[in-house]
Amino acid sequence: MEFSYLKRMRDLREDHDKTQQEIAEVLGTSQTMYARYERGANELPIHHLITLCQFYGVSTDYFLGLKKDP
């Protein structure tokens, strides 16, 4: 099963010219764990979802691929 939020998560990071390490620091986790979230090896915890949405200024619906526009 493909999760559209995985691509959106990576696209948002790249669109903001951030590295995985920089986003991992925002989340208070390691780069390795963040990379696992981004490729879908681990599920993204809700508290990280909220933090990322606040950081990027997007809704959870947009982040999760339920809405096309931010």
mmCIF file as gemmi writes it, N, C-alpha and C atoms, coordinates in Angstrom:
data_model
loop_
_atom_site.group_PDB
_atom_site.id
_atom_site.type_symbol
_atom_site.label_atom_id
_atom_site.label_alt_id
_atom_site.label_comp_id
_atom_site.label_asym_id
_atom_site.label_entity_id
_atom_site.label_seq_id
_atom_site.pdbx_PDB_ins_code
_atom_site.Cartn_x
_atom_site.Cartn_y
_atom_site.Cartn_z
_atom_site.occupancy
_atom_site.B_iso_or_equiv
_atom_site.pdbx_formal_charge
_atom_site.auth_seq_id
_atom_site.auth_asym_id
_atom_site.pdbx_PDB_model_num
ATOM 1 N N . MET Axp A 1 ? 0.84 -1.191 0 1 0 ? 1 A 1
ATOM 2 C CA . MET Axp A 1 ? 0 0 0 1 0 ? 1 A 1
ATOM 3 C C . MET Axp A 1 ? 0.879 1.246 0 1 0 ? 1 A 1
ATOM 4 N N . GLU Axp A 2 ? 0.617 2.152 -0.916 1 0 ? 2 A 1
ATOM 5 C CA . GLU Axp A 2 ? 1.394 3.382 -1.016 1 0 ? 2 A 1
ATOM 6 C C . GLU Axp A 2 ? 0.703 4.483 -0.228 1 0 ? 2 A 1
ATOM 7 N N . PHE Axp A 3 ? 1.471 5.209 0.546 1 0 ? 3 A 1
ATOM 8 C CA . PHE Axp A 3 ? 0.942 6.299 1.344 1 0 ? 3 A 1
ATOM 9 C C . PHE Axp A 3 ? 1.362 7.616 0.713 1 0 ? 3 A 1
ATOM 10 N N . SER Axp A 4 ? 0.389 8.417 0.271 1 0 ? 4 A 1
ATOM 11 C CA . SER Axp A 4 ? 0.705 9.668 -0.406 1 0 ? 4 A 1
ATOM 12 C C . SER Axp A 4 ? 1.404 10.652 0.518 1 0 ? 4 A 1
ATOM 13 N N . TYR Axp A 5 ? 1.204 10.521 1.834 1 0 ? 5 A 1
ATOM 14 C CA . TYR Axp A 5 ? 1.844 11.467 2.741 1 0 ? 5 A 1
ATOM 15 C C . TYR Axp A 5 ? 3.361 11.291 2.765 1 0 ? 5 A 1
ATOM 16 N N . LEU Axp A 6 ? 3.864 10.118 2.405 1 0 ? 6 A 1
ATOM 17 C CA . LEU Axp A 6 ? 5.318 9.911 2.396 1 0 ? 6 A 1
ATOM 18 C C . LEU Axp A 6 ? 5.982 10.802 1.353 1 0 ? 6 A 1
ATOM 19 N N . LYS Axp A 7 ? 5.395 10.855 0.175 1 0 ? 7 A 1
ATOM 20 C CA . LYS Axp A 7 ? 5.933 11.724 -0.872 1 0 ? 7 A 1
ATOM 21 C C . LYS Axp A 7 ? 5.772 13.18 -0.466 1 0 ? 7 A 1
ATOM 22 N N . ARG Axp A 8 ? 4.628 13.522 0.085 1 0 ? 8 A 1
ATOM 23 C CA . ARG Axp A 8 ? 4.385 14.897 0.511 1 0 ? 8 A 1
ATOM 24 C C . ARG Axp A 8 ? 5.381 15.302 1.594 1 0 ? 8 A 1
ATOM 25 N N . MET Axp A 9 ? 5.686 14.404 2.525 1 0 ? 9 A 1
ATOM 26 C CA . MET Axp A 9 ? 6.631 14.697 3.598 1 0 ? 9 A 1
ATOM 27 C C . MET Axp A 9 ? 8 15.036 3.018 1 0 ? 9 A 1
ATOM 28 N N . ARG Axp A 10 ? 8.456 14.231 2.068 1 0 ? 10 A 1
ATOM 29 C CA . ARG Axp A 10 ? 9.746 14.485 1.437 1 0 ? 10 A 1
ATOM 30 C C . ARG Axp A 10 ? 9.708 15.759 0.592 1 0 ? 10 A 1
ATOM 31 N N . ASP Axp A 11 ? 8.626 15.932 -0.172 1 0 ? 11 A 1
ATOM 32 C CA . ASP Axp A 11 ? 8.506 17.125 -1.018 1 0 ? 11 A 1
ATOM 33 C C . ASP Axp A 11 ? 8.512 18.406 -0.183 1 0 ? 11 A 1
ATOM 34 N N . LEU Axp A 12 ? 7.794 18.417 0.921 1 0 ? 12 A 1
ATOM 35 C CA . LEU Axp A 12 ? 7.786 19.598 1.79 1 0 ? 12 A 1
ATOM 36 C C . LEU Axp A 12 ? 9.185 19.893 2.321 1 0 ? 12 A 1
ATOM 37 N N . ARG Axp A 13 ? 9.879 18.867 2.742 1 0 ? 13 A 1
ATOM 38 C CA . ARG Axp A 13 ? 11.248 19.059 3.253 1 0 ? 13 A 1
ATOM 39 C C . ARG Axp A 13 ? 12.143 19.633 2.167 1 0 ? 13 A 1
ATOM 40 N N . GLU Axp A 14 ? 12.091 19.043 0.987 1 0 ? 14 A 1
ATOM 41 C CA . GLU Axp A 14 ? 12.939 19.497 -0.112 1 0 ? 14 A 1
ATOM 42 C C . GLU Axp A 14 ? 12.537 20.896 -0.586 1 0 ? 14 A 1
ATOM 43 N N . ASP Axp A 15 ? 11.236 21.188 -0.631 1 0 ? 15 A 1
ATOM 44 C CA . ASP Axp A 15 ? 10.762 22.515 -1.045 1 0 ? 15 A 1
ATOM 45 C C . ASP Axp A 15 ? 11.241 23.61 -0.09 1 0 ? 15 A 1
ATOM 46 N N . HIS Axp A 16 ? 11.475 23.239 1.16 1 0 ? 16 A 1
ATOM 47 C CA . HIS Axp A 16 ? 11.963 24.193 2.155 1 0 ? 16 A 1
ATOM 48 C C . HIS Axp A 16 ? 13.493 24.132 2.31 1 0 ? 16 A 1
ATOM 49 N N . ASP Axp A 17 ? 14.141 23.405 1.401 1 0 ? 17 A 1
ATOM 50 C CA . ASP Axp A 17 ? 15.61 23.286 1.401 1 0 ? 17 A 1
ATOM 51 C C . ASP Axp A 17 ? 16.156 22.845 2.754 1 0 ? 17 A 1
ATOM 52 N N . LYS Axp A 18 ? 15.505 21.84 3.324 1 0 ? 18 A 1
ATOM 53 C CA . LYS Axp A 18 ? 15.93 21.288 4.612 1 0 ? 18 A 1
ATOM 54 C C . LYS Axp A 18 ? 16.476 19.887 4.413 1 0 ? 18 A 1
ATOM 55 N N . THR Axp A 19 ? 17.433 19.53 5.251 1 0 ? 19 A 1
ATOM 56 C CA . THR Axp A 19 ? 17.976 18.17 5.237 1 0 ? 19 A 1
ATOM 57 C C . THR Axp A 19 ? 17.165 17.308 6.203 1 0 ? 19 A 1
ATOM 58 N N . GLN Axp A 20 ? 17.331 16.013 6.068 1 0 ? 20 A 1
ATOM 59 C CA . GLN Axp A 20 ? 16.686 15.113 7.03 1 0 ? 20 A 1
ATOM 60 C C . GLN Axp A 20 ? 17.178 15.414 8.445 1 0 ? 20 A 1
ATOM 61 N N . GLN Axp A 21 ? 18.447 15.732 8.588 1 0 ? 21 A 1
ATOM 62 C CA . GLN Axp A 21 ? 19.009 16.049 9.901 1 0 ? 21 A 1
ATOM 63 C C . GLN Axp A 21 ? 18.33 17.273 10.516 1 0 ? 21 A 1
ATOM 64 N N . GLU Axp A 22 ? 18.106 18.306 9.711 1 0 ? 22 A 1
ATOM 65 C CA . GLU Axp A 22 ? 17.465 19.521 10.222 1 0 ? 22 A 1
ATOM 66 C C . GLU Axp A 22 ? 16.043 19.247 10.69 1 0 ? 22 A 1
ATOM 67 N N . ILE Axp A 23 ? 15.31 18.445 9.93 1 0 ? 23 A 1
ATOM 68 C CA . ILE Axp A 23 ? 13.936 18.127 10.322 1 0 ? 23 A 1
ATOM 69 C C . ILE Axp A 23 ? 13.928 17.198 11.53 1 0 ? 23 A 1
ATOM 70 N N . ALA Axp A 24 ? 14.862 16.287 11.586 1 0 ? 24 A 1
ATOM 71 C CA . ALA Axp A 24 ? 14.969 15.413 12.76 1 0 ? 24 A 1
ATOM 72 C C . ALA Axp A 24 ? 15.182 16.254 14.022 1 0 ? 24 A 1
ATOM 73 N N . GLU Axp A 25 ? 15.979 17.304 13.928 1 0 ? 25 A 1
ATOM 74 C CA . GLU Axp A 25 ? 16.212 18.185 15.076 1 0 ? 25 A 1
ATOM 75 C C . GLU Axp A 25 ? 14.938 18.914 15.48 1 0 ? 25 A 1
ATOM 76 N N . VAL Axp A 26 ? 14.134 19.342 14.501 1 0 ? 26 A 1
ATOM 77 C CA . VAL Axp A 26 ? 12.847 19.975 14.792 1 0 ? 26 A 1
ATOM 78 C C . VAL Axp A 26 ? 11.96 19.007 15.572 1 0 ? 26 A 1
ATOM 79 N N . LEU Axp A 27 ? 11.999 17.733 15.189 1 0 ? 27 A 1
ATOM 80 C CA . LEU Axp A 27 ? 11.164 16.713 15.833 1 0 ? 27 A 1
ATOM 81 C C . LEU Axp A 27 ? 11.761 16.169 17.124 1 0 ? 27 A 1
ATOM 82 N N . GLY Axp A 28 ? 13.036 16.451 17.368 1 0 ? 28 A 1
ATOM 83 C CA . GLY Axp A 28 ? 13.693 15.916 18.56 1 0 ? 28 A 1
ATOM 84 C C . GLY Axp A 28 ? 13.986 14.432 18.431 1 0 ? 28 A 1
ATOM 85 N N . THR Axp A 29 ? 14.324 14.008 17.219 1 0 ? 29 A 1
ATOM 86 C CA . THR Axp A 29 ? 14.642 12.601 16.966 1 0 ? 29 A 1
ATOM 87 C C . THR Axp A 29 ? 15.937 12.531 16.16 1 0 ? 29 A 1
ATOM 88 N N . SER Axp A 30 ? 16.356 11.341 15.834 1 0 ? 30 A 1
ATOM 89 C CA . SER Axp A 30 ? 17.588 11.17 15.061 1 0 ? 30 A 1
ATOM 90 C C . SER Axp A 30 ? 17.304 11.244 13.566 1 0 ? 30 A 1
ATOM 91 N N . GLN Axp A 31 ? 18.339 11.521 12.79 1 0 ? 31 A 1
ATOM 92 C CA . GLN Axp A 31 ? 18.202 11.533 11.336 1 0 ? 31 A 1
ATOM 93 C C . GLN Axp A 31 ? 17.807 10.157 10.843 1 0 ? 31 A 1
ATOM 94 N N . THR Axp A 32 ? 18.351 9.125 11.454 1 0 ? 32 A 1
ATOM 95 C CA . THR Axp A 32 ? 18.033 7.753 11.052 1 0 ? 32 A 1
ATOM 96 C C . THR Axp A 32 ? 16.546 7.462 11.234 1 0 ? 32 A 1
ATOM 97 N N . MET Axp A 33 ? 15.999 7.86 12.367 1 0 ? 33 A 1
ATOM 98 C CA . MET Axp A 33 ? 14.571 7.624 12.616 1 0 ? 33 A 1
ATOM 99 C C . MET Axp A 33 ? 13.724 8.451 11.661 1 0 ? 33 A 1
ATOM 100 N N . TYR Axp A 34 ? 14.109 9.696 11.424 1 0 ? 34 A 1
ATOM 101 C CA . TYR Axp A 34 ? 13.347 10.517 10.483 1 0 ? 34 A 1
ATOM 102 C C . TYR Axp A 34 ? 13.367 9.889 9.09 1 0 ? 34 A 1
ATOM 103 N N . ALA Axp A 35 ? 14.511 9.387 8.658 1 0 ? 35 A 1
ATOM 104 C CA . ALA Axp A 35 ? 14.609 8.73 7.345 1 0 ? 35 A 1
ATOM 105 C C . ALA Axp A 35 ? 13.667 7.53 7.288 1 0 ? 35 A 1
ATOM 106 N N . ARG Axp A 36 ? 13.531 6.812 8.399 1 0 ? 36 A 1
ATOM 107 C CA . ARG Axp A 36 ? 12.605 5.672 8.445 1 0 ? 36 A 1
ATOM 108 C C . ARG Axp A 36 ? 11.154 6.138 8.31 1 0 ? 36 A 1
ATOM 109 N N . TYR Axp A 37 ? 10.813 7.276 8.912 1 0 ? 37 A 1
ATOM 110 C CA . TYR Axp A 37 ? 9.464 7.833 8.744 1 0 ? 37 A 1
ATOM 111 C C . TYR Axp A 37 ? 9.236 8.193 7.282 1 0 ? 37 A 1
ATOM 112 N N . GLU Axp A 38 ? 10.229 8.847 6.677 1 0 ? 38 A 1
ATOM 113 C CA . GLU Axp A 38 ? 10.072 9.361 5.32 1 0 ? 38 A 1
ATOM 114 C C . GLU Axp A 38 ? 9.922 8.249 4.279 1 0 ? 38 A 1
ATOM 115 N N . ARG Axp A 39 ? 10.542 7.128 4.527 1 0 ? 39 A 1
ATOM 116 C CA . ARG Axp A 39 ? 10.394 6.031 3.555 1 0 ? 39 A 1
ATOM 117 C C . ARG Axp A 39 ? 9.322 5.019 3.954 1 0 ? 39 A 1
ATOM 118 N N . GLY Axp A 40 ? 8.667 5.236 5.086 1 0 ? 40 A 1
ATOM 119 C CA . GLY Axp A 40 ? 7.548 4.398 5.486 1 0 ? 40 A 1
ATOM 120 C C . GLY Axp A 40 ? 7.921 3.154 6.257 1 0 ? 40 A 1
ATOM 121 N N . ALA Axp A 41 ? 9.173 3.05 6.688 1 0 ? 41 A 1
ATOM 122 C CA . ALA Axp A 41 ? 9.597 1.888 7.472 1 0 ? 41 A 1
ATOM 123 C C . ALA Axp A 41 ? 9.022 1.943 8.886 1 0 ? 41 A 1
ATOM 124 N N . ASN Axp A 42 ? 8.79 3.156 9.394 1 0 ? 42 A 1
ATOM 125 C CA . ASN Axp A 42 ? 8.142 3.366 10.688 1 0 ? 42 A 1
ATOM 126 C C . ASN Axp A 42 ? 6.989 4.337 10.473 1 0 ? 42 A 1
ATOM 127 N N . GLU Axp A 43 ? 5.91 4.142 11.223 1 0 ? 43 A 1
ATOM 128 C CA . GLU Axp A 43 ? 4.793 5.072 11.142 1 0 ? 43 A 1
ATOM 129 C C . GLU Axp A 43 ? 5.16 6.373 11.838 1 0 ? 43 A 1
ATOM 130 N N . LEU Axp A 44 ? 4.724 7.464 11.246 1 0 ? 44 A 1
ATOM 131 C CA . LEU Axp A 44 ? 4.956 8.786 11.814 1 0 ? 44 A 1
ATOM 132 C C . LEU Axp A 44 ? 4.007 8.996 12.988 1 0 ? 44 A 1
ATOM 133 N N . PRO Axp A 45 ? 4.545 9.234 14.19 1 0 ? 45 A 1
ATOM 134 C CA . PRO Axp A 45 ? 3.667 9.477 15.343 1 0 ? 45 A 1
ATOM 135 C C . PRO Axp A 45 ? 2.845 10.753 15.162 1 0 ? 45 A 1
ATOM 136 N N . ILE Axp A 46 ? 1.664 10.769 15.753 1 0 ? 46 A 1
ATOM 137 C CA . ILE Axp A 46 ? 0.765 11.914 15.635 1 0 ? 46 A 1
ATOM 138 C C . ILE Axp A 46 ? 1.435 13.195 16.116 1 0 ? 46 A 1
ATOM 139 N N . HIS Axp A 47 ? 2.184 13.136 17.206 1 0 ? 47 A 1
ATOM 140 C CA . HIS Axp A 47 ? 2.805 14.373 17.7 1 0 ? 47 A 1
ATOM 141 C C . HIS Axp A 47 ? 3.839 14.91 16.713 1 0 ? 47 A 1
ATOM 142 N N . HIS Axp A 48 ? 4.481 14.033 15.951 1 0 ? 48 A 1
ATOM 143 C CA . HIS Axp A 48 ? 5.41 14.496 14.913 1 0 ? 48 A 1
ATOM 144 C C . HIS Axp A 48 ? 4.637 15.063 13.722 1 0 ? 48 A 1
ATOM 145 N N . LEU Axp A 49 ? 3.504 14.451 13.392 1 0 ? 49 A 1
ATOM 146 C CA . LEU Axp A 49 ? 2.656 14.974 12.32 1 0 ? 49 A 1
ATOM 147 C C . LEU Axp A 49 ? 2.247 16.41 12.638 1 0 ? 49 A 1
ATOM 148 N N . ILE Axp A 50 ? 1.79 16.641 13.845 1 0 ? 50 A 1
ATOM 149 C CA . ILE Axp A 50 ? 1.369 17.978 14.261 1 0 ? 50 A 1
ATOM 150 C C . ILE Axp A 50 ? 2.536 18.957 14.186 1 0 ? 50 A 1
ATOM 151 N N . THR Axp A 51 ? 3.69 18.557 14.686 1 0 ? 51 A 1
ATOM 152 C CA . THR Axp A 51 ? 4.877 19.419 14.653 1 0 ? 51 A 1
ATOM 153 C C . THR Axp A 51 ? 5.268 19.768 13.227 1 0 ? 51 A 1
ATOM 154 N N . LEU Axp A 52 ? 5.261 18.79 12.338 1 0 ? 52 A 1
ATOM 155 C CA . LEU Axp A 52 ? 5.63 19.045 10.942 1 0 ? 52 A 1
ATOM 156 C C . LEU Axp A 52 ? 4.621 19.982 10.265 1 0 ? 52 A 1
ATOM 157 N N . CYS Axp A 53 ? 3.348 19.785 10.517 1 0 ? 53 A 1
ATOM 158 C CA . CYS Axp A 53 ? 2.333 20.661 9.928 1 0 ? 53 A 1
ATOM 159 C C . CYS Axp A 53 ? 2.506 22.1 10.411 1 0 ? 53 A 1
ATOM 160 N N . GLN Axp A 54 ? 2.783 22.271 11.688 1 0 ? 54 A 1
ATOM 161 C CA . GLN Axp A 54 ? 3.027 23.613 12.223 1 0 ? 54 A 1
ATOM 162 C C . GLN Axp A 54 ? 4.302 24.206 11.624 1 0 ? 54 A 1
ATOM 163 N N . PHE Axp A 55 ? 5.338 23.412 11.518 1 0 ? 55 A 1
ATOM 164 C CA . PHE Axp A 55 ? 6.617 23.88 10.978 1 0 ? 55 A 1
ATOM 165 C C . PHE Axp A 55 ? 6.475 24.343 9.535 1 0 ? 55 A 1
ATOM 166 N N . TYR Axp A 56 ? 5.762 23.563 8.714 1 0 ? 56 A 1
ATOM 167 C CA . TYR Axp A 56 ? 5.599 23.893 7.299 1 0 ? 56 A 1
ATOM 168 C C . TYR Axp A 56 ? 4.414 24.82 7.028 1 0 ? 56 A 1
ATOM 169 N N . GLY Axp A 57 ? 3.559 25.027 8.016 1 0 ? 57 A 1
ATOM 170 C CA . GLY Axp A 57 ? 2.402 25.9 7.838 1 0 ? 57 A 1
ATOM 171 C C . GLY Axp A 57 ? 1.334 25.297 6.934 1 0 ? 57 A 1
ATOM 172 N N . VAL Axp A 58 ? 1.12 23.994 7.061 1 0 ? 58 A 1
ATOM 173 C CA . VAL Axp A 58 ? 0.111 23.308 6.256 1 0 ? 58 A 1
ATOM 174 C C . VAL Axp A 58 ? -0.859 22.578 7.18 1 0 ? 58 A 1
ATOM 175 N N . SER Axp A 59 ? -2.022 22.231 6.633 1 0 ? 59 A 1
ATOM 176 C CA . SER Axp A 59 ? -3.005 21.485 7.409 1 0 ? 59 A 1
ATOM 177 C C . SER Axp A 59 ? -2.644 19.997 7.419 1 0 ? 59 A 1
ATOM 178 N N . THR Axp A 60 ? -3.202 19.291 8.371 1 0 ? 60 A 1
ATOM 179 C CA . THR Axp A 60 ? -2.99 17.842 8.397 1 0 ? 60 A 1
ATOM 180 C C . THR Axp A 60 ? -3.629 17.188 7.18 1 0 ? 60 A 1
ATOM 181 N N . ASP Axp A 61 ? -4.759 17.716 6.721 1 0 ? 61 A 1
ATOM 182 C CA . ASP Axp A 61 ? -5.39 17.173 5.514 1 0 ? 61 A 1
ATOM 183 C C . ASP Axp A 61 ? -4.448 17.277 4.319 1 0 ? 61 A 1
ATOM 184 N N . TYR Axp A 62 ? -3.802 18.418 4.175 1 0 ? 62 A 1
ATOM 185 C CA . TYR Axp A 62 ? -2.851 18.596 3.068 1 0 ? 62 A 1
ATOM 186 C C . TYR Axp A 62 ? -1.677 17.628 3.219 1 0 ? 62 A 1
ATOM 187 N N . PHE Axp A 63 ? -1.105 17.584 4.4 1 0 ? 63 A 1
ATOM 188 C CA . PHE Axp A 63 ? 0.051 16.736 4.659 1 0 ? 63 A 1
ATOM 189 C C . PHE Axp A 63 ? -0.268 15.275 4.351 1 0 ? 63 A 1
ATOM 190 N N . LEU Axp A 64 ? -1.448 14.838 4.735 1 0 ? 64 A 1
ATOM 191 C CA . LEU Axp A 64 ? -1.845 13.447 4.549 1 0 ? 64 A 1
ATOM 192 C C . LEU Axp A 64 ? -2.358 13.137 3.141 1 0 ? 64 A 1
ATOM 193 N N . GLY Axp A 65 ? -2.439 14.156 2.306 1 0 ? 65 A 1
ATOM 194 C CA . GLY Axp A 65 ? -2.872 13.942 0.938 1 0 ? 65 A 1
ATOM 195 C C . GLY Axp A 65 ? -4.385 13.895 0.778 1 0 ? 65 A 1
ATOM 196 N N . LEU Axp A 66 ? -5.108 14.427 1.767 1 0 ? 66 A 1
ATOM 197 C CA . LEU Axp A 66 ? -6.565 14.428 1.708 1 0 ? 66 A 1
ATOM 198 C C . LEU Axp A 66 ? -7.093 15.688 1.042 1 0 ? 66 A 1
ATOM 199 N N . LYS Axp A 67 ? -6.221 16.663 0.851 1 0 ? 67 A 1
ATOM 200 C CA . LYS Axp A 67 ? -6.569 17.938 0.252 1 0 ? 67 A 1
ATOM 201 C C . LYS Axp A 67 ? -5.395 18.365 -0.616 1 0 ? 67 A 1
ATOM 202 N N . LYS Axp A 68 ? -5.654 18.914 -1.795 1 0 ? 68 A 1
ATOM 203 C CA . LYS Axp A 68 ? -4.576 19.237 -2.724 1 0 ? 68 A 1
ATOM 204 C C . LYS Axp A 68 ? -3.857 20.536 -2.402 1 0 ? 68 A 1
ATOM 205 N N . ASP Axp A 69 ? -4.554 21.55 -1.941 1 0 ? 69 A 1
ATOM 206 C CA . ASP Axp A 69 ? -3.931 22.854 -1.712 1 0 ? 69 A 1
ATOM 207 C C . ASP Axp A 69 ? -3.581 23.045 -0.245 1 0 ? 69 A 1
ATOM 208 N N . PRO Axp A 70 ? -2.43 23.679 0.017 1 0 ? 70 A 1
ATOM 209 C CA . PRO Axp A 70 ? -2.071 23.941 1.425 1 0 ? 70 A 1
ATOM 210 C C . PRO Axp A 70 ? -2.942 24.994 2.068 1 0 ? 70 A 1
